[in-house]
Amino acid sequence: MAVITQYVVVRNGEEKMTFTSKAEADAHDKMLDMVDELVPLLEKCEALTSDTLTSEQQIEDMAFFLAREREQVLIALGAKKPAKKKAPKPAPKTVTEEPATE
């Protein structure tokens, strides 16, 4: 019999997701915290709330998107610098043989 450790993210008594690593569960929980903070902020946006086609689900979806893309949002807000791309290593020089002259 195998023993499997699982980490369950629970919000308001509701099981949201199950993970096999604590780090993944913590990251998901942190993302849900961000969503909880972003939804009321987005609901204040006149561009979203004046449109009768924008539903609560769409606002929540947008909050999830912003939370998932938090690194890019922080870069866009100037709170974080973009990661420097590593320059590719130059290809090794190949030795070309000259044809033998007789």
N, C-alpha and C positions, 0 to 999 in steps of 0.2 A: 504494500500500500504506500502510495506517495503522499508526502505532505507538501502542500502548496501554500505559501504565504501570499495573501492578497491584501491590498490596501484599498479601502472603499471610501470615496468622497461622499459625504452625506450633508445635504443642505436642507434645513427646515424639516428634518425627519424623513426626507426623501433621498433614496440612493441615486446619486448622479452618475457615477462611473467607478469601475474597478480597475486597479492597476496591479502589476506584479512588483513594482519598485516604489519605495517611499518617495524618492525624488520626483518621479512622474506624478504621483498622487498630490504631492505638495505643489508642484507647478500648476496642475489643473485647479487645485483649490485657490491658488493665488490668482489665476485667470478669472475664476468665478467671482473673487473679491473685486477685481477690476471691473467686471461687467456690472456688478451691483452698484459701483460708483459711477459708471459711465451712463447707465440707462437714465437716471434722473437728469444728468447733464444734457443728454441728447433730447430729452423731452422738453427742455427749455428752449431748444433751437426753433426759432420761428419758421425757418425754411422747411423743417420737418413737420411741425405741428399744424401749420396752416394748410398743408396738403391733406385733403380728406382721404387720399389713397395710401398714406403712410399709416401702417398699423402698428400696434404695440409689438407684434412679432418682428416687423421690419426694423424697428428701433432696437430691439434686443439683438437681432442678427447683426446690426451695425456695431453694437457694443461688443459682441463676441469677436467680430472682425478686428476692431481696433485693439482689443485685448490680446488677440493672437499675434497681431503685427506690432506689438508694443515697441520693439526695438526700432522699427522704421518710424513710428510715431515720435519717439523720443529724438531721433535724428532730425525729423522734420521740425520739431519744436526747438531744436538747438540745445537740448538738454544732454545730448550725447553726440560724440563724434563718430562718423562712419568708420568702420574697420578698414584698415589699410589693406589693400590687396597686395599679396606677395607677388613680386615680379617673377615670372617664370624663369627657371634656370636656362641659360643658353645651352643649346645642344652641343654635345662634345664634338670637338673638331675631329674629323676623320682624316686619317693619313691616306693620301692617294698615292698609289704606286705609279711611277712613270714607266712606260714600256722600256724594256731592256733594249739597248742599242748594241748591235753586233758589228 
